[in-house]
Amino acid sequence: MSTSHTSTTSSQSRSRSRPRPAARAGRSRHGAVGFAFFAPFLVVFVIGIAAPLGYAAYLSFFQDRMIGGNVFVGFDNYRRALGDELFRAGLWRVLLFLLVQVPVMLGLALVAALAVDSGRLRKPGLFRIGIFVPYAVPAVVASLMWGYLYGDRFGLVGQIGDLLHVDMPDFLGSSWMLASIGNVVTWEYVGYNMLILYAALRTVPHELYEAAEMDGAGEFRKAWSIKLPAVRSALVLATVFSIIGTFQLFNEPNVMQSLAPGVISTSYTPNMYAYNLAFNGQQFNYSAAVAVVLGGVTAIVAYAVQIRSMRKEQGK
């Protein structure tokens, strides 16, 4: 009798542990619905990002020779890229640009976000729109506009110099060109980064400000102790975006090259160098290797910034 009872109990437990056909069908249906929502992104990612990256990496292992055609050469293109003086000069140029322009741009964006969040501006909506409008201007148009403003003969800089009877700096000269490009990029992206930081500030609970006021904290103290820690993650995100954008610098110097051809060469930035190698020099394989190396450097720098910020957060 006990044996029969034990076998009945075990069979009931197995039947309970075994999923019912309706439950399995429900899970399968939910999985299919989830994949249907995910599929458009997956298709765009494969076509727009993964496939071009894979094809560029594939091209970088070949060379197109007069005798033999397209020949597999392994890492020869990468060794050539690492020893290429033009590529390294452009890379150091954008690194200098990164170290100077990005902190200035993000500092201005942070000040603007704090100003809007303070509630002391008379027309904060108009202020936000005024700062964000340059981001809506295409980079080519912005570069042309600022390029003509920089002109010492035909632009606003030249007219101001004539009006004041002083010699103005040549902003399209070799000494000022990188700063001039930095000014254009800063003008374009301060508003974009301001919105990222302002959105982070809006997530701070209002009770924290009330508690700080009860403790006698002023606006500066609230900004230092509450607002700045609140935007730290958003600031890291904006920094990563800015690093990626800096290494991809192309439109601004490429447009200004027509205004100052003696200053901006075809290898002024790594992106310009890769573009001109491919479409002007017909060196598609070597251009692909340069692009892959540039992508690797960008990923390493961006990842290092993220790791450093994460360690700071964990240290606290």
Residue frames relative to the residue before (quaternion, step in Angstrom):
aa qw qx qy qz dx dy dz
M 1.0000 0.0000 0.0000 0.0000 0.00 0.00 0.00
S 0.6668 0.4923 -0.2976 0.4738 3.58 0.95 -0.89
T 0.6219 0.5404 -0.3434 0.4508 3.56 1.06 -0.72
S 0.6519 0.5069 -0.3127 0.4694 3.57 0.99 -0.84
H 0.6519 0.5170 -0.3171 0.4552 3.57 1.00 -0.84
T 0.6485 0.5266 -0.3112 0.4532 3.59 1.02 -0.86
S 0.6676 0.4924 -0.3048 0.4679 3.57 0.93 -0.89
T 0.6333 0.5255 -0.3379 0.4567 3.59 1.06 -0.73
T 0.6539 0.5216 -0.3054 0.4551 3.57 0.99 -0.88
S 0.6725 0.4965 -0.2996 0.4598 3.58 0.92 -0.91
S 0.6521 0.5035 -0.3255 0.4641 3.56 1.02 -0.75
Q 0.6342 0.5171 -0.3337 0.4681 3.59 1.09 -0.70
S 0.6535 0.5046 -0.3213 0.4638 3.61 0.97 -0.81
R 0.6436 0.5063 -0.3352 0.4659 3.59 1.03 -0.72
S 0.6536 0.5080 -0.3225 0.4591 3.55 1.02 -0.75
R 0.6482 0.5029 -0.3256 0.4699 3.59 1.09 -0.68
S 0.6830 0.4855 -0.2919 0.4612 3.61 0.98 -0.81
R 0.6316 0.5281 -0.3404 0.4543 3.56 1.16 -0.53
P 0.4193 -0.7215 0.4789 0.2725 3.68 -0.63 1.05
R 0.4804 -0.6692 0.4944 0.2772 3.51 -1.06 0.82
P 0.6250 -0.5534 0.3879 0.3907 3.60 -1.15 0.52
A 0.6363 0.5313 -0.3381 0.4455 3.61 1.02 -0.73
A 0.6504 0.5075 -0.3183 0.4670 3.61 1.01 -0.82
R 0.6478 0.5075 -0.3250 0.4659 3.56 0.98 -0.84
A 0.6546 0.5072 -0.3187 0.4612 3.59 0.95 -0.79
G 0.6349 0.5307 -0.3313 0.4534 3.59 1.05 -0.74
R 0.6632 0.4913 -0.3084 0.4730 3.56 0.94 -0.89
S 0.6445 0.5214 -0.3210 0.4579 3.57 0.99 -0.80
R 0.6512 0.5113 -0.3145 0.4643 3.56 1.05 -0.81
H 0.6466 0.5061 -0.3202 0.4725 3.58 0.99 -0.82
G 0.6444 0.5203 -0.3263 0.4556 3.60 1.01 -0.76
A 0.6511 0.5100 -0.3156 0.4651 3.56 1.01 -0.79
V 0.6409 0.5122 -0.3245 0.4706 3.59 1.03 -0.78
G 0.6502 0.5167 -0.3163 0.4585 3.58 0.97 -0.85
F 0.6639 0.4916 -0.3072 0.4725 3.57 0.95 -0.83
A 0.6149 0.5516 -0.3505 0.4413 3.60 1.07 -0.68
F 0.6598 0.4802 -0.3068 0.4899 3.58 1.07 -0.71
F 0.6966 0.4835 -0.2654 0.4588 3.58 1.06 -0.77
A 0.5622 0.6660 -0.3680 0.3240 3.57 1.12 -0.69
P 0.6473 0.5133 -0.3632 0.4308 3.70 0.81 -0.76
F 0.6512 0.4958 -0.3212 0.4765 3.58 0.96 -0.82
L 0.6476 0.5304 -0.3235 0.4411 3.58 0.94 -0.89
V 0.6504 0.5126 -0.3170 0.4623 3.59 0.95 -0.85
V 0.6708 0.4865 -0.2995 0.4728 3.59 0.89 -0.94
F 0.6468 0.5274 -0.3230 0.4463 3.60 0.97 -0.84
V 0.6769 0.4885 -0.2978 0.4632 3.58 0.90 -0.92
I 0.7173 0.4496 -0.2617 0.4636 3.59 0.85 -0.98
G 0.7807 0.3927 -0.1915 0.4467 3.57 0.84 -0.98
I 0.7965 0.2726 -0.1380 0.5217 3.62 1.09 -0.57
A 0.7467 0.4276 -0.2570 0.4400 3.58 0.52 -1.14
A 0.6855 0.4896 -0.2982 0.4488 3.60 0.84 -0.93
P 0.6725 0.4680 -0.3292 0.4695 3.69 0.81 -0.78
L 0.6407 0.5159 -0.3358 0.4589 3.60 0.99 -0.76
G 0.6663 0.5011 -0.3019 0.4624 3.55 0.94 -0.86
Y 0.6635 0.4990 -0.3076 0.4649 3.57 0.99 -0.81
A 0.6281 0.5232 -0.3347 0.4688 3.59 1.05 -0.75
A 0.6527 0.4983 -0.3165 0.4748 3.58 0.96 -0.84
Y 0.6292 0.5304 -0.3292 0.4631 3.59 1.03 -0.75
L 0.6719 0.5009 -0.3012 0.4548 3.60 0.88 -0.92
S 0.6426 0.5740 -0.3308 0.3850 3.57 1.02 -0.81
F 0.6716 0.4933 -0.3061 0.4604 3.63 1.19 -0.31
F 0.6826 0.4440 -0.2807 0.5081 3.60 1.27 0.17
Q 0.1640 -0.7388 0.6406 0.1303 3.52 -1.39 0.28
D 0.3258 -0.7307 0.5691 0.1897 3.53 -1.04 0.85
R 0.0346 -0.8289 0.5570 -0.0396 3.57 -0.31 1.27
M 0.6076 -0.5749 0.4099 0.3638 3.53 -1.21 0.59
I 0.7577 0.2244 -0.1318 0.5985 3.55 1.12 -0.75
G 0.7820 0.2940 -0.2305 0.4989 3.52 -0.57 1.13
G 0.3842 -0.7511 0.4663 0.2660 3.57 1.23 -0.30
N 0.7872 -0.2594 0.2288 0.5106 3.55 -1.07 -0.79
V 0.0340 -0.8328 0.5494 -0.0583 3.57 -0.34 1.30
F 0.4453 -0.6701 0.5259 0.2758 3.56 -1.03 0.83
V 0.0533 -0.8269 0.5596 -0.0178 3.59 -0.73 1.10
G 0.4967 -0.6756 0.4305 0.3339 3.60 1.19 0.15
F 0.7996 -0.2747 0.2311 0.4815 3.55 -0.89 -1.02
D 0.2978 0.7828 -0.5061 0.2060 3.63 1.17 0.34
N 0.6563 0.5122 -0.3204 0.4520 3.60 0.94 -0.82
Y 0.6503 0.5099 -0.3163 0.4658 3.57 1.06 -0.72
R 0.6344 0.5092 -0.3301 0.4788 3.58 1.02 -0.74
R 0.6393 0.5172 -0.3182 0.4718 3.55 1.03 -0.76
A 0.6586 0.5146 -0.3100 0.4531 3.59 0.97 -0.85
L 0.6720 0.4992 -0.3022 0.4560 3.59 0.92 -0.84
G 0.7295 0.3900 -0.2379 0.5091 3.58 1.15 -0.49
D 0.4793 0.6835 -0.4248 0.3503 3.59 1.29 0.02
E 0.3893 -0.7462 0.4930 0.2203 3.60 -0.55 1.16
L 0.6429 0.5257 -0.3332 0.4465 3.60 0.97 -0.77
F 0.6615 0.4982 -0.3037 0.4712 3.58 0.95 -0.85
R 0.6800 0.4860 -0.2981 0.4610 3.58 0.90 -0.86
A 0.6268 0.5272 -0.3436 0.4595 3.59 1.03 -0.70
G 0.6582 0.4953 -0.3055 0.4777 3.58 0.98 -0.81
L 0.6432 0.5277 -0.3181 0.4545 3.57 1.05 -0.78
W 0.6587 0.4856 -0.3084 0.4850 3.59 0.96 -0.80
R 0.6152 0.5560 -0.3441 0.4404 3.57 1.08 -0.68
V 0.7035 0.4331 -0.2810 0.4885 3.60 0.87 -0.87
L 0.5854 0.5509 -0.3789 0.4585 3.63 1.13 -0.45
L 0.6360 0.5022 -0.3173 0.4926 3.58 1.03 -0.78
F 0.6223 0.5366 -0.3196 0.4718 3.54 1.03 -0.84
L 0.6518 0.5247 -0.3025 0.4564 3.58 0.99 -0.88
L 0.6972 0.4959 -0.2808 0.4349 3.58 0.85 -0.95
V 0.7372 0.3931 -0.2253 0.5013 3.60 1.10 -0.60
Q 0.7503 0.4420 -0.2446 0.4264 3.57 0.65 -1.10
V 0.6669 0.5271 -0.3242 0.4150 3.61 0.83 -0.90
P 0.6708 0.4665 -0.3348 0.4694 3.69 0.80 -0.77
V 0.6356 0.5183 -0.3410 0.4594 3.62 0.99 -0.74
M 0.6746 0.5029 -0.2969 0.4515 3.57 0.86 -0.95
L 0.7052 0.4496 -0.2747 0.4744 3.58 0.83 -0.94
G 0.6012 0.5480 -0.3605 0.4564 3.59 1.10 -0.55
L 0.6624 0.4856 -0.2992 0.4856 3.58 0.96 -0.86
A 0.6402 0.5214 -0.3231 0.4625 3.59 1.01 -0.80
L 0.6512 0.5129 -0.3158 0.4616 3.58 1.00 -0.79
V 0.6428 0.5134 -0.3205 0.4696 3.59 0.96 -0.84
A 0.6590 0.5036 -0.3075 0.4664 3.59 0.97 -0.87
A 0.6562 0.5054 -0.3180 0.4614 3.61 0.96 -0.83
L 0.6543 0.4990 -0.3139 0.4737 3.59 0.98 -0.79
A 0.6351 0.5328 -0.3298 0.4516 3.57 1.03 -0.75
V 0.6683 0.4828 -0.3010 0.4793 3.58 0.94 -0.85
D 0.6941 0.4859 -0.2792 0.4518 3.57 0.94 -0.88
S 0.5706 0.6226 -0.3807 0.3766 3.60 1.13 -0.48
G 0.3561 -0.7586 0.4767 0.2656 3.59 1.14 -0.56
R 0.5606 0.6231 -0.3762 0.3948 3.58 1.25 0.20
L 0.5336 0.6049 -0.4197 0.4161 3.58 1.26 -0.02
R 0.5137 -0.6634 0.4471 0.3100 3.57 -0.98 0.78
K 0.7977 0.0698 -0.0135 0.5989 3.57 0.92 -0.88
P 0.1224 -0.8451 0.5165 0.0634 3.61 0.35 1.22
G 0.6167 0.5536 -0.3552 0.4325 3.59 1.06 -0.67
L 0.6630 0.4884 -0.2994 0.4819 3.56 0.97 -0.85
F 0.6216 0.5404 -0.3323 0.4595 3.57 1.07 -0.75
R 0.6634 0.5030 -0.3084 0.4602 3.59 0.92 -0.91
I 0.6621 0.5012 -0.3086 0.4640 3.57 0.93 -0.88
G 0.6535 0.5365 -0.3157 0.4306 3.57 0.95 -0.88
I 0.6928 0.4491 -0.2804 0.4897 3.59 1.04 -0.74
F 0.6969 0.4888 -0.2809 0.4432 3.58 1.04 -0.74
V 0.5304 0.6695 -0.4049 0.3264 3.62 1.10 -0.59
P 0.6362 0.5317 -0.3658 0.4228 3.69 0.84 -0.72
Y 0.6077 0.5549 -0.3661 0.4345 3.61 1.09 -0.57
A 0.6503 0.5150 -0.3119 0.4633 3.59 1.17 -0.58
V 0.5821 0.5624 -0.3778 0.4496 3.59 1.25 -0.26
P 0.4759 -0.6736 0.4721 0.3114 3.64 -0.76 0.93
A 0.6005 -0.6060 0.3893 0.3475 3.55 -1.05 0.80
V 0.6246 0.5391 -0.3419 0.4499 3.59 1.05 -0.72
V 0.6661 0.4911 -0.2994 0.4748 3.58 0.93 -0.89
A 0.6505 0.5155 -0.3161 0.4596 3.58 0.95 -0.86
S 0.6593 0.5063 -0.3122 0.4598 3.59 0.96 -0.82
L 0.6452 0.5047 -0.3215 0.4750 3.59 0.98 -0.78
M 0.6575 0.5238 -0.3106 0.4436 3.56 0.91 -0.92
W 0.7143 0.4267 -0.2579 0.4911 3.58 0.80 -0.99
G 0.5984 0.5687 -0.3659 0.4297 3.59 1.06 -0.62
Y 0.6900 0.4499 -0.2813 0.4923 3.58 0.97 -0.79
L 0.6026 0.5398 -0.3631 0.4622 3.59 1.13 -0.54
Y 0.6572 0.5260 -0.3048 0.4455 3.57 1.08 -0.75
G 0.5233 0.6866 -0.4094 0.2953 3.59 1.10 -0.58
D 0.3872 -0.7439 0.4988 0.2187 3.59 -0.84 0.98
R 0.7153 0.4194 -0.2586 0.4955 3.62 1.18 -0.31
F 0.8236 0.2379 -0.0850 0.5079 3.56 0.90 -0.88
G 0.6783 0.5283 -0.2877 0.4221 3.61 1.18 -0.37
L 0.7372 -0.4096 0.3077 0.4405 3.53 -1.38 -0.03
V 0.6133 0.5543 -0.3544 0.4371 3.59 1.02 -0.73
G 0.6733 0.4862 -0.2955 0.4722 3.57 0.93 -0.87
Q 0.6530 0.5139 -0.3196 0.4554 3.58 0.99 -0.77
I 0.6372 0.5089 -0.3293 0.4761 3.58 1.03 -0.74
G 0.6441 0.5206 -0.3209 0.4596 3.56 1.01 -0.79
D 0.6578 0.4955 -0.3099 0.4752 3.58 0.99 -0.80
L 0.6545 0.5245 -0.3142 0.4448 3.56 1.03 -0.80
L 0.7515 0.3679 -0.2001 0.5098 3.56 1.00 -0.84
H 0.3541 -0.7592 0.4697 0.2786 3.58 1.33 -0.12
V 0.5199 0.5807 -0.4424 0.4435 3.55 0.93 1.01
D 0.4769 -0.6413 0.5196 0.3021 3.52 -1.27 0.42
M 0.2283 -0.7881 0.5619 0.1056 3.56 -0.54 1.20
P 0.5906 -0.5667 0.4191 0.3930 3.60 -1.13 0.50
D 0.4334 -0.6667 0.5395 0.2768 3.53 -1.17 0.61
F 0.1978 -0.8339 0.5066 0.0939 3.56 -0.01 1.31
L 0.6710 0.4385 -0.3010 0.5166 3.57 1.27 -0.13
G 0.4937 0.6517 -0.4284 0.3847 3.57 1.27 0.27
S 0.7094 -0.4806 0.3107 0.4114 3.55 -1.28 0.26
S 0.6637 0.5256 -0.3137 0.4299 3.61 1.05 -0.71
W 0.7847 0.3409 -0.1514 0.4950 3.57 1.06 -0.75
M 0.4610 0.7330 -0.4370 0.2434 3.60 1.18 -0.30
L 0.6711 0.4929 -0.3202 0.4518 3.60 0.84 -0.89
A 0.6465 0.5005 -0.3181 0.4799 3.59 1.02 -0.74
S 0.6288 0.5322 -0.3366 0.4561 3.59 1.04 -0.72
I 0.6494 0.4905 -0.3130 0.4896 3.58 0.98 -0.82
G 0.6292 0.5382 -0.3268 0.4557 3.58 1.03 -0.78
N 0.6295 0.5303 -0.3316 0.4610 3.57 1.03 -0.73
V 0.6436 0.5181 -0.3189 0.4643 3.58 0.99 -0.83
V 0.6781 0.4880 -0.2909 0.4663 3.59 0.86 -0.97
T 0.6412 0.5176 -0.3251 0.4640 3.58 0.99 -0.80
W 0.6454 0.5236 -0.3134 0.4594 3.57 0.95 -0.88
E 0.6761 0.5075 -0.2910 0.4480 3.57 1.02 -0.77
Y 0.8412 0.3050 -0.0958 0.4361 3.57 0.75 -1.06
V 0.4116 0.6919 -0.4974 0.3232 3.63 1.15 0.12
G 0.6760 0.5040 -0.2975 0.4477 3.59 0.90 -0.90
Y 0.6320 0.5346 -0.3296 0.4541 3.58 1.01 -0.79
N 0.7032 0.4438 -0.2648 0.4884 3.58 0.88 -0.92
M 0.5777 0.5738 -0.3772 0.4413 3.58 1.12 -0.57
L 0.6586 0.5088 -0.3168 0.4550 3.60 0.93 -0.84
I 0.6184 0.5344 -0.3459 0.4609 3.61 1.03 -0.72
L 0.7066 0.4530 -0.2617 0.4765 3.57 0.87 -0.97
Y 0.6440 0.5201 -0.3274 0.4556 3.58 1.01 -0.75
A 0.6188 0.5341 -0.3407 0.4646 3.58 1.05 -0.71
A 0.6442 0.5030 -0.3239 0.4766 3.60 1.04 -0.71
L 0.6437 0.5242 -0.3256 0.4527 3.59 1.01 -0.73
R 0.6512 0.5348 -0.3222 0.4313 3.58 1.04 -0.69
T 0.6291 0.5387 -0.3427 0.4432 3.60 1.21 -0.26
V 0.5064 0.6432 -0.4327 0.3777 3.61 1.24 -0.13
P 0.4551 -0.6894 0.4797 0.2957 3.63 -0.75 0.93
H 0.5111 -0.6678 0.4528 0.2963 3.56 -0.94 0.90
E 0.5617 0.6196 -0.3868 0.3884 3.59 1.17 -0.51
L 0.5998 0.5642 -0.3637 0.4355 3.59 1.11 -0.61
Y 0.6511 0.5004 -0.3172 0.4743 3.58 0.98 -0.79
E 0.6478 0.5181 -0.3217 0.4566 3.59 0.98 -0.83
A 0.6538 0.4996 -0.3153 0.4728 3.59 1.00 -0.82
A 0.6460 0.5138 -0.3247 0.4617 3.59 1.01 -0.76
E 0.6422 0.5136 -0.3225 0.4687 3.59 1.03 -0.75
M 0.6353 0.5228 -0.3302 0.4627 3.58 1.03 -0.74
D 0.6793 0.4616 -0.2835 0.4950 3.58 1.14 -0.61
G 0.5723 -0.6308 0.3617 0.3792 3.59 1.28 0.04
A 0.3989 0.7234 -0.4784 0.2979 3.60 1.18 0.35
G 0.3467 -0.7313 0.5530 0.1978 3.55 -1.01 0.87
E 0.7484 -0.3937 0.2798 0.4545 3.56 -1.34 -0.08
F 0.6551 0.5096 -0.3221 0.4554 3.58 0.96 -0.83
R 0.6626 0.5053 -0.3090 0.4584 3.57 0.97 -0.85
K 0.6428 0.5087 -0.3237 0.4725 3.60 1.01 -0.77
A 0.6488 0.5143 -0.3231 0.4584 3.58 1.00 -0.79
W 0.6982 0.4829 -0.2727 0.4527 3.57 0.96 -0.88
S 0.7791 0.3797 -0.1800 0.4651 3.58 0.87 -0.95
I 0.7728 0.3241 -0.1752 0.5167 3.60 1.11 -0.58
K 0.7582 0.4274 -0.2385 0.4307 3.56 0.63 -1.12
L 0.6767 0.4977 -0.3139 0.4425 3.60 0.84 -0.88
P 0.6560 0.4700 -0.3404 0.4826 3.67 0.89 -0.70
A 0.6368 0.5505 -0.3366 0.4221 3.60 1.07 -0.66
V 0.7395 0.3993 -0.2276 0.4918 3.60 1.06 -0.67
R 0.3756 0.7583 -0.4802 0.2306 3.60 1.23 0.05
S 0.6788 0.4791 -0.3029 0.4669 3.60 0.86 -0.88
A 0.6501 0.4999 -0.3158 0.4773 3.59 0.99 -0.79
L 0.6361 0.5268 -0.3311 0.4564 3.58 1.05 -0.69
V 0.6208 0.5180 -0.3358 0.4833 3.58 1.08 -0.69
L 0.6400 0.5230 -0.3196 0.4634 3.58 0.98 -0.84
A 0.6683 0.4855 -0.2987 0.4780 3.58 0.91 -0.90
T 0.6271 0.5346 -0.3364 0.4558 3.59 1.05 -0.70
V 0.6482 0.5078 -0.3180 0.4699 3.59 0.95 -0.85
F 0.6431 0.5101 -0.3219 0.4718 3.59 0.94 -0.85
S 0.6715 0.5039 -0.2969 0.4549 3.58 0.96 -0.87
I 0.6141 0.5360 -0.3456 0.4650 3.59 1.06 -0.71
I 0.6599 0.4989 -0.3076 0.4701 3.56 0.89 -0.92
G 0.6693 0.5041 -0.2978 0.4575 3.58 0.94 -0.88
T 0.6334 0.5403 -0.3347 0.4415 3.58 1.04 -0.74
F 0.6967 0.4546 -0.2853 0.4760 3.59 0.86 -0.87
Q 0.6763 0.4573 -0.2917 0.4984 3.59 1.23 -0.36
L 0.2952 0.7963 -0.4905 0.1954 3.60 1.27 0.14
F 0.1576 0.8080 -0.5447 0.1598 3.56 -0.57 1.18
N 0.7180 0.4964 -0.2903 0.3923 3.59 0.57 -1.16
E 0.6953 0.5002 -0.2932 0.4247 3.57 0.76 -1.03
P 0.7226 0.3971 -0.2818 0.4906 3.66 0.71 -0.87
N 0.6178 0.5544 -0.3582 0.4273 3.58 1.04 -0.63
V 0.6639 0.4761 -0.3026 0.4909 3.60 1.03 -0.75
M 0.6959 0.4769 -0.2791 0.4587 3.59 0.90 -0.88
Q 0.4950 0.6512 -0.4366 0.3745 3.58 1.22 -0.23
S 0.6413 0.5209 -0.3268 0.4589 3.58 1.09 -0.68
L 0.6767 0.4672 -0.2895 0.4899 3.61 1.18 -0.51
A 0.7925 0.1040 -0.0520 0.5987 3.58 1.13 -0.59
P 0.0478 -0.8521 0.5207 0.0221 3.62 0.50 1.13
G 0.6543 0.5212 -0.3248 0.4414 3.58 1.13 -0.50
V 0.6780 0.4745 -0.2795 0.4869 3.57 1.25 -0.33
I 0.7690 0.2824 -0.1472 0.5543 3.58 0.86 -0.98
S 0.1860 -0.7925 0.5756 0.0770 3.55 -0.54 1.19
T 0.6726 -0.4903 0.3623 0.4194 3.56 -1.29 0.06
S 0.7170 0.3764 -0.2450 0.5331 3.61 1.25 -0.18
Y 0.2342 0.8163 -0.5026 0.1615 3.59 1.19 0.49
T 0.7667 0.0752 -0.0619 0.6345 3.60 1.10 -0.70
P 0.6383 -0.5425 0.3648 0.4065 3.62 -1.11 0.47
N 0.6355 0.5291 -0.3370 0.4501 3.58 1.02 -0.72
M 0.6434 0.5025 -0.3165 0.4831 3.58 1.00 -0.79
Y 0.6387 0.5383 -0.3231 0.4449 3.56 1.01 -0.82
A 0.6669 0.4894 -0.2999 0.4752 3.58 0.92 -0.92
Y 0.6468 0.5261 -0.3203 0.4497 3.58 0.97 -0.85
N 0.7119 0.4500 -0.2696 0.4669 3.59 0.82 -0.94
L 0.5847 0.5543 -0.3752 0.4584 3.60 1.10 -0.54
A 0.7172 0.4619 -0.2578 0.4537 3.57 0.91 -0.93
F 0.8278 0.3028 -0.1280 0.4546 3.56 0.64 -1.13
N 0.7209 0.3605 -0.2553 0.5340 3.60 1.19 -0.28
G 0.7634 0.3510 -0.1927 0.5069 3.56 1.05 -0.75
Q 0.3474 -0.7681 0.4719 0.2582 3.60 1.30 -0.15
Q 0.4708 0.6429 -0.4640 0.3869 3.60 1.11 0.65
F 0.0674 -0.8635 0.4992 0.0228 3.54 0.60 1.16
N 0.6665 0.5132 -0.3148 0.4396 3.59 0.92 -0.81
Y 0.6846 0.4598 -0.2874 0.4871 3.56 0.89 -0.89
S 0.6119 0.5434 -0.3421 0.4617 3.59 1.06 -0.71
A 0.6366 0.5207 -0.3268 0.4657 3.59 1.01 -0.75
A 0.6435 0.5122 -0.3237 0.4678 3.59 1.00 -0.77
V 0.6313 0.5194 -0.3261 0.4747 3.60 1.00 -0.81
A 0.6600 0.5075 -0.3068 0.4612 3.59 0.95 -0.88
V 0.6527 0.5055 -0.3213 0.4640 3.61 0.96 -0.81
V 0.6465 0.5055 -0.3217 0.4723 3.60 0.95 -0.83
L 0.6462 0.5159 -0.3155 0.4655 3.57 0.97 -0.84
G 0.6478 0.5098 -0.3138 0.4712 3.58 0.98 -0.80
G 0.6441 0.5216 -0.3191 0.4597 3.57 1.03 -0.75
V 0.6452 0.5072 -0.3161 0.4760 3.59 0.98 -0.84
T 0.6429 0.5273 -0.3195 0.4546 3.58 0.96 -0.86
A 0.6731 0.4969 -0.2954 0.4613 3.57 0.90 -0.94
I 0.6495 0.5202 -0.3219 0.4516 3.60 0.96 -0.82
V 0.6802 0.4815 -0.2990 0.4648 3.60 0.84 -0.94
A 0.6665 0.4944 -0.3090 0.4646 3.59 0.89 -0.89
Y 0.6591 0.5006 -0.3102 0.4677 3.59 0.97 -0.81
A 0.6293 0.5343 -0.3363 0.4533 3.60 1.02 -0.75
V 0.6364 0.5174 -0.3267 0.4696 3.58 1.01 -0.78
Q 0.6580 0.5064 -0.3098 0.4633 3.59 0.94 -0.86
I 0.6621 0.5024 -0.3103 0.4615 3.59 0.90 -0.89
R 0.6463 0.5223 -0.3225 0.4534 3.59 0.95 -0.83
S 0.6714 0.4866 -0.3029 0.4699 3.57 0.93 -0.85
M 0.6375 0.5240 -0.3273 0.4603 3.61 1.03 -0.76
R 0.6576 0.5002 -0.3143 0.4674 3.59 0.97 -0.77
K 0.6126 0.5320 -0.3495 0.4685 3.58 1.08 -0.65
E 0.6604 0.5068 -0.3095 0.4597 3.56 0.97 -0.87
Q 0.6747 0.4868 -0.2943 0.4702 3.58 0.97 -0.83
G 0.6232 0.5563 -0.3339 0.4367 3.57 1.12 -0.66
K 0.6593 0.4909 -0.3110 0.4770 3.53 1.18 -0.54
